[in-house]
Amino acid sequence: MKITYYGHSSFELEINGKHLLVDPFISPNPKSASIDINTLKADYILLTHAHYDHIMDVDALVERTKAKIISNHEVVTYFNTNKGYEGHAMNQGGSWDFDFGRVKVVSAIHSSSFPDGTYGGNPVGFIISAEGKSIYISGDTALTMDMKLIPLFFKLDAALLPIGGNFTMDIDEAVVAADFIECDKIIGMHYDTAPYIEINHDAAKAKFSSKGKELVLLEIGDSINV
């Protein structure tokens, strides 16, 4: 699996020849000005919830690529009813085999509404299993005991966790989350986009390292193979 970071909580996953975009908030993000969304490939768009900083590039991407949206029932229904976009609705606890791999939907503790105020359903996280690997995309979430269920069913090779605090769990809680999910490689997200969620990179990495974990903070546009 190749994972590319596009800023905030936006990632591209290249899996089995397919391109998956996660929570695309790229063109409105000044820190992601180097990324031209018109050059991005997308077969699927995974949305963890409906907040503006996770969906703002959906229209431009789907109109150009015809990507299928994978999200909860309310998010998929919203885009299908209002925009005519194709999607695959799921919900917490559900799994499905796609042509790139298997997706498991897990719980996240957050809120979810569209910019127009429409209810966005329960926020979710995803576990993607493919190419002999499993990765966890937590979405925006607080630290939750539900994370302890994940290693009962999956041996994670990497996890994408929010670390900025204020709206989600912070560095200290993300270190605990890494223990809960029994994962040693954490890729940070939802940090540095705004003053409320700015972090000290060196201090954050040191906290993970002290617990035998690796915190990867990708530069926008950079990739990592898992």
C-alpha positions as CSV (number, residue, x, y, z in Angstrom):
1,M,0.0,0.0,0.0
2,K,1.2,3.4,-0.9
3,I,-0.1,6.3,1.3
4,T,0.3,9.9,0.2
5,Y,-0.5,12.9,2.4
6,Y,-2.4,15.9,1.1
7,G,-2.7,17.9,4.3
8,H,-5.1,17.9,7.3
9,S,-6.8,14.5,7.2
10,S,-6.6,14.0,3.4
11,F,-4.8,11.0,2.0
12,E,-4.5,9.0,-1.1
13,L,-4.1,5.2,-0.8
14,E,-2.9,3.2,-3.8
15,I,-4.1,-0.4,-3.4
16,N,-4.2,-3.1,-6.0
17,G,-4.1,-0.6,-8.8
18,K,-7.0,1.5,-7.4
19,H,-6.8,5.0,-6.0
20,L,-8.7,5.8,-2.8
21,L,-9.0,9.4,-1.6
22,V,-9.8,9.9,2.1
23,D,-11.6,13.0,3.4
24,P,-10.6,15.3,0.6
25,F,-10.1,18.9,2.0
26,I,-7.2,20.0,-0.3
27,S,-8.1,23.0,-2.5
28,P,-9.5,25.1,0.4
29,N,-6.5,24.4,2.6
30,P,-3.8,27.0,2.1
31,K,-1.2,24.6,3.4
32,S,-2.0,22.2,0.5
33,A,-1.6,24.8,-2.2
34,S,1.1,22.7,-3.9
35,I,-1.5,20.0,-4.7
36,D,-3.6,20.3,-7.8
37,I,-6.7,18.2,-7.3
38,N,-7.3,18.2,-11.1
39,T,-4.3,15.8,-11.4
40,L,-5.5,13.4,-8.7
41,K,-6.8,10.0,-9.6
42,A,-9.8,8.6,-7.7
43,D,-11.7,5.3,-8.0
44,Y,-13.2,5.7,-4.5
45,I,-13.6,8.5,-2.0
46,L,-13.8,7.4,1.7
47,L,-15.5,9.9,4.0
48,T,-15.3,9.5,7.7
49,H,-18.0,12.2,8.4
50,A,-19.7,15.2,6.9
51,H,-17.8,18.2,8.3
52,Y,-16.6,20.7,5.7
53,D,-12.9,20.0,6.4
54,H,-13.4,16.5,5.2
55,I,-15.7,16.8,2.2
56,M,-15.0,20.1,0.4
57,D,-13.3,18.6,-2.7
58,V,-15.8,15.8,-3.2
59,D,-17.9,17.6,-5.8
60,A,-14.9,18.6,-8.0
61,L,-13.3,15.1,-7.7
62,V,-16.5,13.1,-8.4
63,E,-17.6,15.3,-11.3
64,R,-14.2,14.6,-13.0
65,T,-13.4,11.1,-11.9
66,K,-16.8,9.5,-11.3
67,A,-15.4,8.0,-8.1
68,K,-17.7,6.0,-5.9
69,I,-18.2,7.3,-2.3
70,I,-17.8,5.0,0.6
71,S,-19.2,6.3,3.9
72,N,-22.1,5.9,6.3
73,H,-25.7,5.7,5.2
74,E,-26.5,9.4,5.7
75,V,-23.4,10.7,3.9
76,V,-23.9,8.5,0.9
77,T,-27.6,9.2,0.7
78,Y,-27.0,13.0,0.9
79,F,-24.6,12.9,-2.0
80,N,-26.8,10.6,-4.0
81,T,-30.0,12.5,-3.4
82,N,-28.6,16.0,-3.8
83,K,-25.9,15.4,-6.4
84,G,-26.7,12.0,-8.1
85,Y,-23.3,10.6,-7.0
86,E,-22.8,6.9,-6.8
87,G,-21.9,5.5,-3.4
88,H,-21.7,2.4,-1.2
89,A,-23.4,3.0,2.1
90,M,-22.1,1.2,5.2
91,N,-22.4,1.6,9.0
92,Q,-20.5,0.7,12.1
93,G,-19.7,-2.9,12.4
94,G,-20.2,-3.6,8.7
95,S,-17.7,-5.0,6.3
96,W,-17.6,-5.3,2.5
97,D,-15.2,-6.7,-0.1
98,F,-14.4,-4.2,-2.8
99,D,-12.2,-4.7,-5.9
100,F,-9.2,-3.2,-4.0
101,G,-9.7,-5.0,-0.7
102,R,-11.9,-5.4,2.3
103,V,-13.3,-2.5,4.3
104,K,-14.4,-2.7,7.9
105,V,-16.3,0.2,9.4
106,V,-15.6,1.0,13.1
107,S,-16.8,3.6,15.6
108,A,-15.5,7.1,16.1
109,I,-16.4,9.6,18.8
110,H,-17.1,12.9,17.2
111,S,-19.9,14.9,15.6
112,S,-21.1,15.1,12.0
113,S,-23.1,17.6,10.0
114,F,-22.9,19.0,6.5
115,P,-22.1,22.7,5.9
116,D,-25.8,23.3,5.2
117,G,-26.7,21.9,8.6
118,T,-28.0,18.5,7.4
119,Y,-27.3,15.7,9.8
120,G,-24.4,13.6,8.7
121,G,-25.0,10.4,10.7
122,N,-22.5,8.8,13.0
123,P,-18.8,9.5,12.3
124,V,-16.8,6.4,11.5
125,G,-13.4,5.0,11.0
126,F,-12.2,2.4,8.4
127,I,-9.9,-0.6,8.5
128,I,-8.7,-1.5,5.1
129,S,-7.3,-5.0,4.5
130,A,-5.6,-5.7,1.2
131,E,-2.2,-6.8,-0.2
132,G,-1.6,-8.8,3.0
133,K,-1.7,-5.6,5.1
134,S,-4.3,-3.9,7.4
135,I,-4.4,-0.2,8.1
136,Y,-6.7,1.8,10.4
137,I,-8.1,5.2,9.4
138,S,-9.6,6.5,12.6
139,G,-11.2,9.6,11.3
140,D,-11.8,12.5,13.7
141,T,-12.2,10.9,17.1
142,A,-11.6,11.1,20.8
143,L,-9.8,8.3,22.5
144,T,-12.3,5.4,23.0
145,M,-12.2,2.0,24.6
146,D,-13.8,0.6,21.4
147,M,-10.3,0.8,19.9
148,K,-9.3,-2.2,22.1
149,L,-11.7,-4.3,20.0
150,I,-9.6,-3.8,16.8
151,P,-6.6,-6.0,17.6
152,L,-9.0,-8.8,18.5
153,F,-9.6,-9.1,14.7
154,F,-6.8,-7.3,13.0
155,K,-3.0,-7.1,13.1
156,L,-2.4,-3.5,12.0
157,D,0.6,-2.5,9.9
158,A,-0.1,1.2,10.3
159,A,-2.8,3.6,11.6
160,L,-3.8,7.1,10.7
161,L,-4.7,8.9,13.9
162,P,-5.6,12.6,14.7
163,I,-3.1,14.2,17.0
164,G,-3.9,17.9,17.0
165,G,-6.2,18.1,20.1
166,N,-9.1,20.6,20.6
167,F,-11.4,18.9,18.1
168,T,-10.0,15.4,18.5
169,M,-7.6,13.5,20.8
170,D,-4.2,15.0,21.3
171,I,-0.7,13.6,21.3
172,D,-0.8,12.0,24.7
173,E,-4.1,10.3,24.0
174,A,-3.0,9.2,20.5
175,V,0.0,7.4,22.3
176,V,-2.6,5.5,24.4
177,A,-4.7,4.8,21.3
178,A,-1.6,3.3,19.6
179,D,-1.4,0.9,22.6
180,F,-5.1,0.1,22.5
181,I,-4.9,-0.8,18.8
182,E,-1.5,-2.5,19.3
183,C,0.1,-0.6,16.4
184,D,3.7,0.6,16.4
185,K,3.5,2.8,13.2
186,I,1.3,5.8,13.5
187,I,0.8,8.4,10.7
188,G,-0.4,11.7,12.1
189,M,-3.3,13.7,10.8
190,H,-5.6,16.6,11.7
191,Y,-2.8,18.8,13.0
192,D,-1.2,22.1,12.1
193,T,-4.0,23.2,9.7
194,A,-5.1,26.0,12.1
195,P,-3.7,27.5,15.4
196,Y,-6.0,25.4,17.6
197,I,-4.4,22.2,16.4
198,E,-0.7,23.2,15.9
199,I,1.8,20.8,17.5
200,N,5.5,20.6,18.3
201,H,6.7,17.9,15.9
202,D,9.9,16.9,17.8
203,A,8.1,16.7,21.1
204,A,5.3,14.6,19.5
205,K,7.7,12.2,17.9
206,A,9.6,11.9,21.2
207,K,6.4,10.9,23.1
208,F,5.7,8.1,20.7
209,S,9.3,7.0,20.6
210,S,9.4,6.8,24.4
211,K,6.7,4.1,24.2
212,G,8.4,2.2,21.5
213,K,6.2,3.6,18.7
214,E,7.0,5.6,15.6
215,L,5.1,8.7,14.7
216,V,5.3,9.6,11.0
217,L,4.6,13.2,10.1
218,L,4.5,13.3,6.3
219,E,5.2,16.5,4.4
220,I,2.3,17.5,2.2
221,G,2.7,15.6,-1.1
222,D,5.0,13.0,0.4
223,S,4.3,9.2,0.5
224,I,5.1,6.2,2.5
225,N,4.8,2.5,1.6
226,V,3.3,0.2,4.2
